Amino acid sequence: MTSLPWMWWQGYVTVHLRGPGIEQVMNRAAEAGVVMLRVERLTSDVVIVRITARDFRRLRPLFRETVPRLAVSVSVLDRHGAPFLLRRFKRRLFLAVGFALAALFAIYLSNFVWFIEVVGNSTIDLPSIRAAVAETGLKSGVPKRSIDAQAVERHLLERLPSLAWSQIKTKGVKVEIHLVERDTVETDGQQAGHVYAKRDGLVTEILVLQGTPQVREGDTVLQDDLLISGMYYDRQGRRQFGAARGIVKARVWYQAVGEASLVRWEPQRTGKRHRQYVLTVGPLRIPLGRSYPQETHLENVKNWRLYLGSAMAPLSWSRIEYEEVEWMAVGIPVQEAEQAAYLLAWESLLGQGVERESVIQEKTAVDYVEDGEGIRVTVRVEVVEDIGQFLGQ
């Protein structure tokens, strides 16, 4: 069976036939084995057909064999397919090579760091921070794979004593340095309370600014577990109850599911058309002619409006063109449906607050829905984030 996708690889042309001998030519073409697809008859003597480039060369002698009084004129409206596309690229070879080289160069440059942004500093001057960062070798132009984020964070805390916390994030060709200064963390008069876990996770790092830690690195915690207690002892050894403050980073897991159909319904025009007019006077709508359901017809509406001043109701005249269609089920490739379901799952993860840059592990499971006409993709990611949440008592 010949189909348009297969004809696309062979190359096909859209041909415009005009003349009283169209039926004779098409019958001879069928006898000669010429395959014509998507035959559209515009009038009694005008037809548009799609033919492969090879069959079009076989079709030419048939036009010369027709009786002069039944002569048929032929013109090529468009050319489609891989052979014509390759021929076009050959004409623009240098342009294609230039685009390819530019794309490769852009991909190569994306492996380096070109921008460094500092976020969160208020009292520490920016030159001091940049100098401390430069000591670790992090600067514009270095490869991203050479960046040791933990080493840079540790060096900043050692080099700048007024820092309480630091984090390095790589976003494309930019590195963001997030800082928290000790003075900005302390809040006078804050209500006493504890820090609890807002998600399940595996603790990887804990930094206590005030209070008593209740977990250690490597502990597994559940949602609402106590992480940092507001109970602590001051320098005089007296027991105090204040606002627990700190950062507890943990490995946490998020999961999302995306589904996509393996069938797409597309309208196929039957060629039947209907027309309806509608006269509207203010809120009154007067249809002239029959309307047709949207389930089986496509609508094309054109409106004309006339306003006769603020004291009179506006007039409008509408013409509605109904075109009858039959909905045909078209199969969607499994890879395309799987990719669509994967993107939907990631949209859900982004809605949950997951950042792609923070993902350290991703697992994907694919299965079919129960009716067999859809595909389901389950994405499970592991990230490192601060799970601490302060709750006042």
Secondary structure, 3 states (H helix, E strand, C coil): CCCHHHHHHHCEEEEEEECCCHHHHHHHHHHCCCCCEEEEEEECCEEEEEEEHHHHHHHHHHHHHCCHHHCCEEEEEEEECHHHHHHHHHHCHHHHHHHHHHHHHHHHHCCECCEEEEECCCCCCHHHHHHHHHHCCCCCCCEHHHCCHHHHHHHHHHHCCCEEEEEEEEECCEEEEEEEEHHHHCCCCCCCEEEEECCCEEEEEEEEEECEECCCCCCEECCCCEEEECEEECCCCCEEECECEEEEEEEEEEEEEEEEECEEEEEEEEEEEEEEEEEEECCEEEEECCCCCCCCEEEEEEEEEECCCCCCCCEEEEEEEEEEEEEEEEECCHHHHHHHHHHHHHHHHHHCCCCHHHEEEEEEEEEECCCCCEEEEEEEEEEEEECEEEEEC
